[in-house]
Amino acid sequence: QGIAEAQFSLGKMYYEGQGVRQDYAEAARWYLKAAEQGDPVAQNNLGVAYAKGQGVRQDPVQAEQWYRKAAEQGYAQAQYNLGVMY
């Protein structure tokens, strides 16, 4: 139904293998849905996926873009991750 919080939670479940088989690609798919709605934690986690190549093709440009979106919303972990990239 497009609820970002639920989409993020599904992404986290797939990323960590909580109650489901661990599947980074499925995690990234759900994180993207939440991230596109502005969820800063999902944006950061999607950045991590791109930085590490977990479930998506490794892409530092995409990682930076998602970290920046979350960082601009004040999400401290994304601000840190963005700083580490630089």
Phi and psi restraints in degrees (range 20) as a CNS / XPLOR table:
assign (resid 1 and name C) (resid 2 and name N)
       (resid 2 and name CA) (resid 2 and name C) 1.0 83.0 20.0 2
assign (resid 2 and name N) (resid 2 and name CA)
       (resid 2 and name C) (resid 3 and name N) 1.0 21.5 20.0 2
assign (resid 2 and name C) (resid 3 and name N)
       (resid 3 and name CA) (resid 3 and name C) 1.0 -85.9 20.0 2
assign (resid 3 and name N) (resid 3 and name CA)
       (resid 3 and name C) (resid 4 and name N) 1.0 113.6 20.0 2
assign (resid 3 and name C) (resid 4 and name N)
       (resid 4 and name CA) (resid 4 and name C) 1.0 -58.0 20.0 2
assign (resid 4 and name N) (resid 4 and name CA)
       (resid 4 and name C) (resid 5 and name N) 1.0 -40.8 20.0 2
assign (resid 4 and name C) (resid 5 and name N)
       (resid 5 and name CA) (resid 5 and name C) 1.0 -61.2 20.0 2
assign (resid 5 and name N) (resid 5 and name CA)
       (resid 5 and name C) (resid 6 and name N) 1.0 -41.1 20.0 2
assign (resid 5 and name C) (resid 6 and name N)
       (resid 6 and name CA) (resid 6 and name C) 1.0 -69.7 20.0 2
assign (resid 6 and name N) (resid 6 and name CA)
       (resid 6 and name C) (resid 7 and name N) 1.0 -39.1 20.0 2
assign (resid 6 and name C) (resid 7 and name N)
       (resid 7 and name CA) (resid 7 and name C) 1.0 -63.3 20.0 2
assign (resid 7 and name N) (resid 7 and name CA)
       (resid 7 and name C) (resid 8 and name N) 1.0 -44.3 20.0 2
assign (resid 7 and name C) (resid 8 and name N)
       (resid 8 and name CA) (resid 8 and name C) 1.0 -60.0 20.0 2
assign (resid 8 and name N) (resid 8 and name CA)
       (resid 8 and name C) (resid 9 and name N) 1.0 -45.1 20.0 2
assign (resid 8 and name C) (resid 9 and name N)
       (resid 9 and name CA) (resid 9 and name C) 1.0 -61.1 20.0 2
assign (resid 9 and name N) (resid 9 and name CA)
       (resid 9 and name C) (resid 10 and name N) 1.0 -40.3 20.0 2
assign (resid 9 and name C) (resid 10 and name N)
       (resid 10 and name CA) (resid 10 and name C) 1.0 -63.8 20.0 2
assign (resid 10 and name N) (resid 10 and name CA)
       (resid 10 and name C) (resid 11 and name N) 1.0 -42.5 20.0 2
assign (resid 10 and name C) (resid 11 and name N)
       (resid 11 and name CA) (resid 11 and name C) 1.0 -58.7 20.0 2
assign (resid 11 and name N) (resid 11 and name CA)
       (resid 11 and name C) (resid 12 and name N) 1.0 -44.3 20.0 2
assign (resid 11 and name C) (resid 12 and name N)
       (resid 12 and name CA) (resid 12 and name C) 1.0 -64.2 20.0 2
assign (resid 12 and name N) (resid 12 and name CA)
       (resid 12 and name C) (resid 13 and name N) 1.0 -41.0 20.0 2
assign (resid 12 and name C) (resid 13 and name N)
       (resid 13 and name CA) (resid 13 and name C) 1.0 -59.7 20.0 2
assign (resid 13 and name N) (resid 13 and name CA)
       (resid 13 and name C) (resid 14 and name N) 1.0 -45.6 20.0 2
assign (resid 13 and name C) (resid 14 and name N)
       (resid 14 and name CA) (resid 14 and name C) 1.0 -69.5 20.0 2
assign (resid 14 and name N) (resid 14 and name CA)
       (resid 14 and name C) (resid 15 and name N) 1.0 -36.2 20.0 2
assign (resid 14 and name C) (resid 15 and name N)
       (resid 15 and name CA) (resid 15 and name C) 1.0 -65.4 20.0 2
assign (resid 15 and name N) (resid 15 and name CA)
       (resid 15 and name C) (resid 16 and name N) 1.0 -42.6 20.0 2
assign (resid 15 and name C) (resid 16 and name N)
       (resid 16 and name CA) (resid 16 and name C) 1.0 -93.0 20.0 2
assign (resid 16 and name N) (resid 16 and name CA)
       (resid 16 and name C) (resid 17 and name N) 1.0 -10.5 20.0 2
assign (resid 16 and name C) (resid 17 and name N)
       (resid 17 and name CA) (resid 17 and name C) 1.0 70.6 20.0 2
assign (resid 17 and name N) (resid 17 and name CA)
       (resid 17 and name C) (resid 18 and name N) 1.0 36.9 20.0 2
assign (resid 17 and name C) (resid 18 and name N)
       (resid 18 and name CA) (resid 18 and name C) 1.0 -90.2 20.0 2
assign (resid 18 and name N) (resid 18 and name CA)
       (resid 18 and name C) (resid 19 and name N) 1.0 102.2 20.0 2
assign (resid 18 and name C) (resid 19 and name N)
       (resid 19 and name CA) (resid 19 and name C) 1.0 79.6 20.0 2
assign (resid 19 and name N) (resid 19 and name CA)
       (resid 19 and name C) (resid 20 and name N) 1.0 -6.0 20.0 2
assign (resid 19 and name C) (resid 20 and name N)
       (resid 20 and name CA) (resid 20 and name C) 1.0 -138.4 20.0 2
assign (resid 20 and name N) (resid 20 and name CA)
       (resid 20 and name C) (resid 21 and name N) 1.0 164.2 20.0 2
assign (resid 20 and name C) (resid 21 and name N)
       (resid 21 and name CA) (resid 21 and name C) 1.0 -67.5 20.0 2
assign (resid 21 and name N) (resid 21 and name CA)
       (resid 21 and name C) (resid 22 and name N) 1.0 132.8 20.0 2
assign (resid 21 and name C) (resid 22 and name N)
       (resid 22 and name CA) (resid 22 and name C) 1.0 -59.4 20.0 2
assign (resid 22 and name N) (resid 22 and name CA)
       (resid 22 and name C) (resid 23 and name N) 1.0 130.4 20.0 2
assign (resid 22 and name C) (resid 23 and name N)
       (resid 23 and name CA) (resid 23 and name C) 1.0 -151.8 20.0 2
assign (resid 23 and name N) (resid 23 and name CA)
       (resid 23 and name C) (resid 24 and name N) 1.0 99.3 20.0 2
assign (resid 23 and name C) (resid 24 and name N)
       (resid 24 and name CA) (resid 24 and name C) 1.0 -63.4 20.0 2
assign (resid 24 and name N) (resid 24 and name CA)
       (resid 24 and name C) (resid 25 and name N) 1.0 -35.7 20.0 2
assign (resid 24 and name C) (resid 25 and name N)
       (resid 25 and name CA) (resid 25 and name C) 1.0 -64.8 20.0 2
assign (resid 25 and name N) (resid 25 and name CA)
       (resid 25 and name C) (resid 26 and name N) 1.0 -42.4 20.0 2
assign (resid 25 and name C) (resid 26 and name N)
       (resid 26 and name CA) (resid 26 and name C) 1.0 -67.7 20.0 2
assign (resid 26 and name N) (resid 26 and name CA)
       (resid 26 and name C) (resid 27 and name N) 1.0 -37.6 20.0 2
assign (resid 26 and name C) (resid 27 and name N)
       (resid 27 and name CA) (resid 27 and name C) 1.0 -60.3 20.0 2
assign (resid 27 and name N) (resid 27 and name CA)
       (resid 27 and name C) (resid 28 and name N) 1.0 -47.9 20.0 2
assign (resid 27 and name C) (resid 28 and name N)
       (resid 28 and name CA) (resid 28 and name C) 1.0 -61.9 20.0 2
assign (resid 28 and name N) (resid 28 and name CA)
       (resid 28 and name C) (resid 29 and name N) 1.0 -37.6 20.0 2
assign (resid 28 and name C) (resid 29 and name N)
       (resid 29 and name CA) (resid 29 and name C) 1.0 -61.7 20.0 2
assign (resid 29 and name N) (resid 29 and name CA)
       (resid 29 and name C) (resid 30 and name N) 1.0 -43.2 20.0 2
assign (resid 29 and name C) (resid 30 and name N)
       (resid 30 and name CA) (resid 30 and name C) 1.0 -74.4 20.0 2
assign (resid 30 and name N) (resid 30 and name CA)
       (resid 30 and name C) (resid 31 and name N) 1.0 -38.5 20.0 2
assign (resid 30 and name C) (resid 31 and name N)
       (resid 31 and name CA) (resid 31 and name C) 1.0 -59.6 20.0 2
assign (resid 31 and name N) (resid 31 and name CA)
       (resid 31 and name C) (resid 32 and name N) 1.0 -41.0 20.0 2
assign (resid 31 and name C) (resid 32 and name N)
       (resid 32 and name CA) (resid 32 and name C) 1.0 -60.0 20.0 2
assign (resid 32 and name N) (resid 32 and name CA)
       (resid 32 and name C) (resid 33 and name N) 1.0 -42.6 20.0 2
assign (resid 32 and name C) (resid 33 and name N)
       (resid 33 and name CA) (resid 33 and name C) 1.0 -59.8 20.0 2
assign (resid 33 and name N) (resid 33 and name CA)
       (resid 33 and name C) (resid 34 and name N) 1.0 -44.6 20.0 2
assign (resid 33 and name C) (resid 34 and name N)
       (resid 34 and name CA) (resid 34 and name C) 1.0 -71.7 20.0 2
assign (resid 34 and name N) (resid 34 and name CA)
       (resid 34 and name C) (resid 35 and name N) 1.0 -39.5 20.0 2
assign (resid 34 and name C) (resid 35 and name N)
       (resid 35 and name CA) (resid 35 and name C) 1.0 -62.7 20.0 2
assign (resid 35 and name N) (resid 35 and name CA)
       (resid 35 and name C) (resid 36 and name N) 1.0 -40.3 20.0 2
assign (resid 35 and name C) (resid 36 and name N)
       (resid 36 and name CA) (resid 36 and name C) 1.0 -64.4 20.0 2
assign (resid 36 and name N) (resid 36 and name CA)
       (resid 36 and name C) (resid 37 and name N) 1.0 -20.5 20.0 2
assign (resid 36 and name C) (resid 37 and name N)
       (resid 37 and name CA) (resid 37 and name C) 1.0 -91.5 20.0 2
assign (resid 37 and name N) (resid 37 and name CA)
       (resid 37 and name C) (resid 38 and name N) 1.0 2.2 20.0 2
assign (resid 37 and name C) (resid 38 and name N)
       (resid 38 and name CA) (resid 38 and name C) 1.0 97.2 20.0 2
assign (resid 38 and name N) (resid 38 and name CA)
       (resid 38 and name C) (resid 39 and name N) 1.0 9.7 20.0 2
assign (resid 38 and name C) (resid 39 and name N)
       (resid 39 and name CA) (resid 39 and name C) 1.0 -71.0 20.0 2
assign (resid 39 and name N) (resid 39 and name CA)
       (resid 39 and name C) (resid 40 and name N) 1.0 114.3 20.0 2
assign (resid 39 and name C) (resid 40 and name N)
       (resid 40 and name CA) (resid 40 and name C) 1.0 -67.7 20.0 2
assign (resid 40 and name N) (resid 40 and name CA)
       (resid 40 and name C) (resid 41 and name N) 1.0 -31.8 20.0 2
assign (resid 40 and name C) (resid 41 and name N)
       (resid 41 and name CA) (resid 41 and name C) 1.0 -70.1 20.0 2
assign (resid 41 and name N) (resid 41 and name CA)
       (resid 41 and name C) (resid 42 and name N) 1.0 -41.1 20.0 2
assign (resid 41 and name C) (resid 42 and name N)
       (resid 42 and name CA) (resid 42 and name C) 1.0 -64.9 20.0 2
assign (resid 42 and name N) (resid 42 and name CA)
       (resid 42 and name C) (resid 43 and name N) 1.0 -39.3 20.0 2
assign (resid 42 and name C) (resid 43 and name N)
       (resid 43 and name CA) (resid 43 and name C) 1.0 -61.1 20.0 2
assign (resid 43 and name N) (resid 43 and name CA)
       (resid 43 and name C) (resid 44 and name N) 1.0 -45.7 20.0 2
assign (resid 43 and name C) (resid 44 and name N)
       (resid 44 and name CA) (resid 44 and name C) 1.0 -62.1 20.0 2
assign (resid 44 and name N) (resid 44 and name CA)
       (resid 44 and name C) (resid 45 and name N) 1.0 -46.1 20.0 2
assign (resid 44 and name C) (resid 45 and name N)
       (resid 45 and name CA) (resid 45 and name C) 1.0 -64.9 20.0 2
assign (resid 45 and name N) (resid 45 and name CA)
       (resid 45 and name C) (resid 46 and name N) 1.0 -34.2 20.0 2
assign (resid 45 and name C) (resid 46 and name N)
       (resid 46 and name CA) (resid 46 and name C) 1.0 -67.1 20.0 2
assign (resid 46 and name N) (resid 46 and name CA)
       (resid 46 and name C) (resid 47 and name N) 1.0 -38.3 20.0 2
assign (resid 46 and name C) (resid 47 and name N)
       (resid 47 and name CA) (resid 47 and name C) 1.0 -58.3 20.0 2
assign (resid 47 and name N) (resid 47 and name CA)
       (resid 47 and name C) (resid 48 and name N) 1.0 -42.9 20.0 2
assign (resid 47 and name C) (resid 48 and name N)
       (resid 48 and name CA) (resid 48 and name C) 1.0 -61.2 20.0 2
assign (resid 48 and name N) (resid 48 and name CA)
       (resid 48 and name C) (resid 49 and name N) 1.0 -43.7 20.0 2
assign (resid 48 and name C) (resid 49 and name N)
       (resid 49 and name CA) (resid 49 and name C) 1.0 -58.7 20.0 2
assign (resid 49 and name N) (resid 49 and name CA)
       (resid 49 and name C) (resid 50 and name N) 1.0 -44.7 20.0 2
assign (resid 49 and name C) (resid 50 and name N)
       (resid 50 and name CA) (resid 50 and name C) 1.0 -69.2 20.0 2
assign (resid 50 and name N) (resid 50 and name CA)
       (resid 50 and name C) (resid 51 and name N) 1.0 -37.3 20.0 2
assign (resid 50 and name C) (resid 51 and name N)
       (resid 51 and name CA) (resid 51 and name C) 1.0 -64.4 20.0 2
assign (resid 51 and name N) (resid 51 and name CA)
       (resid 51 and name C) (resid 52 and name N) 1.0 -37.7 20.0 2
assign (resid 51 and name C) (resid 52 and name N)
       (resid 52 and name CA) (resid 52 and name C) 1.0 -97.1 20.0 2
assign (resid 52 and name N) (resid 52 and name CA)
       (resid 52 and name C) (resid 53 and name N) 1.0 -11.8 20.0 2
assign (resid 52 and name C) (resid 53 and name N)
       (resid 53 and name CA) (resid 53 and name C) 1.0 70.7 20.0 2
assign (resid 53 and name N) (resid 53 and name CA)
       (resid 53 and name C) (resid 54 and name N) 1.0 39.3 20.0 2
assign (resid 53 and name C) (resid 54 and name N)
       (resid 54 and name CA) (resid 54 and name C) 1.0 -100.5 20.0 2
assign (resid 54 and name N) (resid 54 and name CA)
       (resid 54 and name C) (resid 55 and name N) 1.0 103.0 20.0 2
assign (resid 54 and name C) (resid 55 and name N)
       (resid 55 and name CA) (resid 55 and name C) 1.0 85.9 20.0 2
assign (resid 55 and name N) (resid 55 and name CA)
       (resid 55 and name C) (resid 56 and name N) 1.0 -10.3 20.0 2
assign (resid 55 and name C) (resid 56 and name N)
       (resid 56 and name CA) (resid 56 and name C) 1.0 -139.2 20.0 2
assign (resid 56 and name N) (resid 56 and name CA)
       (resid 56 and name C) (resid 57 and name N) 1.0 164.0 20.0 2
assign (resid 56 and name C) (resid 57 and name N)
       (resid 57 and name CA) (resid 57 and name C) 1.0 -66.7 20.0 2
assign (resid 57 and name N) (resid 57 and name CA)
       (resid 57 and name C) (resid 58 and name N) 1.0 134.2 20.0 2
assign (resid 57 and name C) (resid 58 and name N)
       (resid 58 and name CA) (resid 58 and name C) 1.0 -59.7 20.0 2
assign (resid 58 and name N) (resid 58 and name CA)
       (resid 58 and name C) (resid 59 and name N) 1.0 128.5 20.0 2
assign (resid 58 and name C) (resid 59 and name N)
       (resid 59 and name CA) (resid 59 and name C) 1.0 -153.2 20.0 2
assign (resid 59 and name N) (resid 59 and name CA)
       (resid 59 and name C) (resid 60 and name N) 1.0 98.5 20.0 2
assign (resid 59 and name C) (resid 60 and name N)
       (resid 60 and name CA) (resid 60 and name C) 1.0 -63.7 20.0 2
assign (resid 60 and name N) (resid 60 and name CA)
       (resid 60 and name C) (resid 61 and name N) 1.0 -26.8 20.0 2
assign (resid 60 and name C) (resid 61 and name N)
       (resid 61 and name CA) (resid 61 and name C) 1.0 -66.9 20.0 2
assign (resid 61 and name N) (resid 61 and name CA)
       (resid 61 and name C) (resid 62 and name N) 1.0 -46.4 20.0 2
assign (resid 61 and name C) (resid 62 and name N)
       (resid 62 and name CA) (resid 62 and name C) 1.0 -63.8 20.0 2
assign (resid 62 and name N) (resid 62 and name CA)
       (resid 62 and name C) (resid 63 and name N) 1.0 -40.7 20.0 2
assign (resid 62 and name C) (resid 63 and name N)
       (resid 63 and name CA) (resid 63 and name C) 1.0 -57.4 20.0 2
assign (resid 63 and name N) (resid 63 and name CA)
       (resid 63 and name C) (resid 64 and name N) 1.0 -48.0 20.0 2
assign (resid 63 and name C) (resid 64 and name N)
       (resid 64 and name CA) (resid 64 and name C) 1.0 -61.3 20.0 2
assign (resid 64 and name N) (resid 64 and name CA)
       (resid 64 and name C) (resid 65 and name N) 1.0 -42.1 20.0 2
assign (resid 64 and name C) (resid 65 and name N)
       (resid 65 and name CA) (resid 65 and name C) 1.0 -63.1 20.0 2
assign (resid 65 and name N) (resid 65 and name CA)
       (resid 65 and name C) (resid 66 and name N) 1.0 -42.7 20.0 2
assign (resid 65 and name C) (resid 66 and name N)
       (resid 66 and name CA) (resid 66 and name C) 1.0 -72.6 20.0 2
assign (resid 66 and name N) (resid 66 and name CA)
       (resid 66 and name C) (resid 67 and name N) 1.0 -39.2 20.0 2
assign (resid 66 and name C) (resid 67 and name N)
       (resid 67 and name CA) (resid 67 and name C) 1.0 -58.8 20.0 2
assign (resid 67 and name N) (resid 67 and name CA)
       (resid 67 and name C) (resid 68 and name N) 1.0 -44.5 20.0 2
assign (resid 67 and name C) (resid 68 and name N)
       (resid 68 and name CA) (resid 68 and name C) 1.0 -61.9 20.0 2
assign (resid 68 and name N) (resid 68 and name CA)
       (resid 68 and name C) (resid 69 and name N) 1.0 -42.5 20.0 2
assign (resid 68 and name C) (resid 69 and name N)
       (resid 69 and name CA) (resid 69 and name C) 1.0 -58.6 20.0 2
assign (resid 69 and name N) (resid 69 and name CA)
       (resid 69 and name C) (resid 70 and name N) 1.0 -44.0 20.0 2
assign (resid 69 and name C) (resid 70 and name N)
       (resid 70 and name CA) (resid 70 and name C) 1.0 -71.0 20.0 2
assign (resid 70 and name N) (resid 70 and name CA)
       (resid 70 and name C) (resid 71 and name N) 1.0 -40.8 20.0 2
assign (resid 70 and name C) (resid 71 and name N)
       (resid 71 and name CA) (resid 71 and name C) 1.0 -62.3 20.0 2
assign (resid 71 and name N) (resid 71 and name CA)
       (resid 71 and name C) (resid 72 and name N) 1.0 -39.4 20.0 2
assign (resid 71 and name C) (resid 72 and name N)
       (resid 72 and name CA) (resid 72 and name C) 1.0 -66.7 20.0 2
assign (resid 72 and name N) (resid 72 and name CA)
       (resid 72 and name C) (resid 73 and name N) 1.0 -17.5 20.0 2
assign (resid 72 and name C) (resid 73 and name N)
       (resid 73 and name CA) (resid 73 and name C) 1.0 -91.8 20.0 2
assign (resid 73 and name N) (resid 73 and name CA)
       (resid 73 and name C) (resid 74 and name N) 1.0 2.6 20.0 2
assign (resid 73 and name C) (resid 74 and name N)
       (resid 74 and name CA) (resid 74 and name C) 1.0 91.0 20.0 2
assign (resid 74 and name N) (resid 74 and name CA)
       (resid 74 and name C) (resid 75 and name N) 1.0 11.0 20.0 2
assign (resid 74 and name C) (resid 75 and name N)
       (resid 75 and name CA) (resid 75 and name C) 1.0 -77.0 20.0 2
assign (resid 75 and name N) (resid 75 and name CA)
       (resid 75 and name C) (resid 76 and name N) 1.0 110.8 20.0 2
assign (resid 75 and name C) (resid 76 and name N)
       (resid 76 and name CA) (resid 76 and name C) 1.0 -60.2 20.0 2
assign (resid 76 and name N) (resid 76 and name CA)
       (resid 76 and name C) (resid 77 and name N) 1.0 -41.4 20.0 2
assign (resid 76 and name C) (resid 77 and name N)
       (resid 77 and name CA) (resid 77 and name C) 1.0 -62.8 20.0 2
assign (resid 77 and name N) (resid 77 and name CA)
       (resid 77 and name C) (resid 78 and name N) 1.0 -38.3 20.0 2
assign (resid 77 and name C) (resid 78 and name N)
       (resid 78 and name CA) (resid 78 and name C) 1.0 -68.4 20.0 2
assign (resid 78 and name N) (resid 78 and name CA)
       (resid 78 and name C) (resid 79 and name N) 1.0 -37.8 20.0 2
assign (resid 78 and name C) (resid 79 and name N)
       (resid 79 and name CA) (resid 79 and name C) 1.0 -61.2 20.0 2
assign (resid 79 and name N) (resid 79 and name CA)
       (resid 79 and name C) (resid 80 and name N) 1.0 -42.5 20.0 2
assign (resid 79 and name C) (resid 80 and name N)
       (resid 80 and name CA) (resid 80 and name C) 1.0 -63.2 20.0 2
assign (resid 80 and name N) (resid 80 and name CA)
       (resid 80 and name C) (resid 81 and name N) 1.0 -49.5 20.0 2
assign (resid 80 and name C) (resid 81 and name N)
       (resid 81 and name CA) (resid 81 and name C) 1.0 -59.6 20.0 2
assign (resid 81 and name N) (resid 81 and name CA)
       (resid 81 and name C) (resid 82 and name N) 1.0 -39.6 20.0 2
assign (resid 81 and name C) (resid 82 and name N)
       (resid 82 and name CA) (resid 82 and name C) 1.0 -65.0 20.0 2
assign (resid 82 and name N) (resid 82 and name CA)
       (resid 82 and name C) (resid 83 and name N) 1.0 -42.9 20.0 2
assign (resid 82 and name C) (resid 83 and name N)
       (resid 83 and name CA) (resid 83 and name C) 1.0 -61.6 20.0 2
assign (resid 83 and name N) (resid 83 and name CA)
       (resid 83 and name C) (resid 84 and name N) 1.0 -40.3 20.0 2
assign (resid 83 and name C) (resid 84 and name N)
       (resid 84 and name CA) (resid 84 and name C) 1.0 -63.8 20.0 2
assign (resid 84 and name N) (resid 84 and name CA)
       (resid 84 and name C) (resid 85 and name N) 1.0 -38.1 20.0 2
assign (resid 84 and name C) (resid 85 and name N)
       (resid 85 and name CA) (resid 85 and name C) 1.0 -60.5 20.0 2
assign (resid 85 and name N) (resid 85 and name CA)
       (resid 85 and name C) (resid 86 and name N) 1.0 -39.1 20.0 2
